[in-house]
Amino acid sequence: MPVSIRPAVAADSALILQFIRDLAEYEKLLDTVEATEAHVTAALFGDHPRAFADIAELDGVPVGFALWFYNFSTFVGRHGIWLEDLFVRPEARGAGAGKALLAGLARRCVDENLGRLEWSVLDWNAPSIAFYDSLGAAAMDEWTIRRLTGEALKSLAEA
């Protein structure tokens, strides 16, 4: 049976959190996960969601997810999609779930006249980089991601 992609629903909150934790474990970042099922439910299924998720199923069994939100490019003058997380369970890799999730987001971009589909990947994750390269995704090597969290974020907010 082929991979199917469906929008996540509130009943998927625990599943999405498990996928997040599984991704974090793969990326050796499990100790940094603060998200709870309540956070996922509020963010993705509350009154005004600002993030969205799609679930990949193989033979009716959830095997992966994509969590994404709309961004905006001033240079392009249009919205785009930022793919925050893409994860497929190891036993389902190679079945087309990752490509199906990305293809669904690409279709959304085309259908909604969005300018870009973007994401980041850890520099040591050679299998994912090779997969993204095979799809024609360009590396943005000249850009460096910066982040404010914790005390630095609070300090700047109080400035």
Order of alpha helices (4+ residues) and beta strands (2+ residues): beta-alpha-alpha-beta-beta-beta-alpha-beta-alpha-alpha
